[in-house]
C-alpha cells in the first residue's frame, strides 16, 4: 500500500488530526446556527474556514478535515442552492483545506493530508440523529445519498475519506460498499458514534459486526470513534483493539453534552470542559490501545491540538 495516508502513518508512527471547525468559525463571527451548521461558510466566509485550517496546521496537526460534514447536496438544495452551487460548495471546501496544507508545506516542509469529511445521513436531518442512529433507509437510499459527495470529494483531490460519526450499521455497510465504486484506490477511515458504554453503535449494532465489515474493506486504513466523551472513546478503543487488526483512530469531543433541540453544548453531569491537556492527557492510554491517529471533534480547540501534538512529538509553527 503506497497511498499518502499509509506513508504518513509509517513516517510519523502516530499522526495528529485537527479539531472542531464550527466552534472556531463562531469565534471568527460566522453564524453556524442554521440546519446546515458550518456548511454555508464556504460561500459566506471562506477566509474564516481557511484561517481555521491554518490554525490547526500551525498547532501541529498533520491532517486538515474538510468542512463537509454537513455539506451534502440534498441539504444545500433544501437551503435553496442550485445543483451547480451545491457541488461548488464541496469543491470549495477541498480547495480551502488543500490551500492551507500547501501553504504550511511551503513554509515548514511538512507533508500534511486533506481528509474529506463524510457525515452520516443523521447529520442531514439536523436533529442530533448522529447521536441516536434513529432513522431508517434502504441500502440504495443510503448509497444514493452519499454517492455524490463521495464522488465530489474524490474528484477534488482529498488524500483520504473520513467516514465519521457513523451511528448505525446499515448506513456503514452501504458506505463501505460504495468505496470501490466511487473512490477506487482512495484510502478511508471509519469513525463511529457509539453508546455511552462504548460497547455498540448508537443503534445497538455490536462493535464485533463493524470490525468484521472493516476487515472486508481493503481501502479502510483506520477504524475508531469520534464525537463522544474522551472516557467513552477510551472504552470503545479497548474493545475495537481486540476485535480488529486495523489501526485505530480517535477524536472525541470536549466531553460536553449536545442538546439537539436547542443546538447547544453544555458541560452537563459528565462534561470535562476545555482544559488544554484534555486530549494530550489521554494520549498514552490511546496509543497503548493501538491508536495511530488522534485529534479532536466538537468543541475542541487549536490549543488542545497544540498540546496533543507536543505530546506526540510533532513540531508546531
GICOR-V332668 format. One record per residue. SS is DSSP state (~ for helix, > for strand, _ for the rest). Layout:
ss=SS
ss=SS
This chain:
ss=_
ss=_
ss=_
ss=~
ss=~
ss=~
ss=~
ss=~
ss=~
ss=~
ss=~
ss=~
ss=_
ss=_
ss=>
ss=>
ss=_
ss=_
ss=_
ss=_
ss=_
ss=~
ss=~
ss=~
ss=~
ss=~
ss=~
ss=_
ss=_
ss=_
ss=_
ss=_
ss=_
ss=_
ss=_
ss=_
ss=_
ss=_
ss=_
ss=_
ss=~
ss=~
ss=~
ss=~
ss=_
ss=~
ss=~
ss=~
ss=~
ss=~
ss=~
ss=~
ss=~
ss=~
ss=~
ss=~
ss=~
ss=~
ss=~
ss=_
ss=_
ss=_
ss=>
ss=>
ss=>
ss=_
ss=_
ss=_
ss=_
ss=_
ss=_
ss=_
ss=~
ss=~
ss=~
ss=~
ss=~
ss=~
ss=_
ss=_
ss=_
ss=_
ss=~
ss=~
ss=~
ss=~
ss=~
ss=~
ss=~
ss=~
ss=~
ss=~
ss=~
ss=~
ss=~
ss=~
ss=~
ss=~
ss=~
ss=~
ss=~
ss=~
ss=~
ss=~
ss=~
ss=~
ss=~
ss=~
ss=_
ss=_
ss=_
ss=_
ss=>
ss=>
ss=>
ss=>
ss=>
ss=>
ss=_
ss=_
ss=~
ss=~
ss=~
ss=~
ss=~
ss=_
ss=_
ss=_
ss=~
ss=~
ss=~
ss=_
ss=_
ss=_
ss=_
ss=_
ss=_
ss=_
ss=~
ss=~
ss=~
ss=~
ss=~
ss=~
ss=~
ss=~
ss=~
ss=~
ss=~
ss=~
ss=~
ss=~
ss=~
ss=~
ss=~
ss=~
ss=_
ss=_
ss=_
ss=>
ss=>
ss=>
ss=>
ss=>
ss=>
ss=>
ss=_
ss=_
ss=~
ss=~
ss=~
ss=~
ss=~
ss=~
ss=~
ss=~
ss=~
ss=~
ss=~
ss=~
ss=~
ss=~
ss=_
ss=_
ss=_
ss=_
ss=>
ss=>
ss=>
ss=>
ss=>
ss=>
ss=_
ss=>
ss=_
ss=_
ss=_
ss=_
ss=_
ss=>
ss=>
ss=_
ss=_
ss=_
ss=_
ss=>
ss=~
ss=~
ss=~
ss=~
ss=~
ss=~
ss=~
ss=~
ss=~
ss=_
ss=_
ss=_
ss=_
ss=>
ss=>
ss=>
ss=>
ss=>
ss=>
ss=>
ss=_
ss=_
ss=_
ss=~
ss=~
ss=~
ss=~
ss=~
ss=~
ss=~
ss=~
ss=~
ss=~
ss=~
ss=~
ss=_
ss=_
ss=_
ss=_
ss=_
ss=_
ss=>
ss=>
ss=>
ss=>
ss=_
ss=_
ss=_
ss=_
ss=_
ss=>
ss=>
ss=>
ss=_
ss=_
ss=_
ss=_
ss=>
ss=>
ss=>
ss=_
ss=_
ss=_
ss=_
ss=_
ss=_
ss=_
ss=_
ss=_
ss=_
ss=_
ss=_
ss=_
ss=~
ss=~
ss=~
ss=~
ss=~
ss=~
ss=~
ss=~
ss=~
ss=_
ss=_
ss=>
ss=>
ss=>
ss=>
ss=_
ss=_
ss=_
ss=_
ss=_
ss=_
ss=_
ss=~
ss=~
ss=~
ss=~
ss=~
ss=~
ss=~
ss=~
ss=~
ss=~
ss=~
ss=_
ss=_
ss=_
ss=_
ss=_
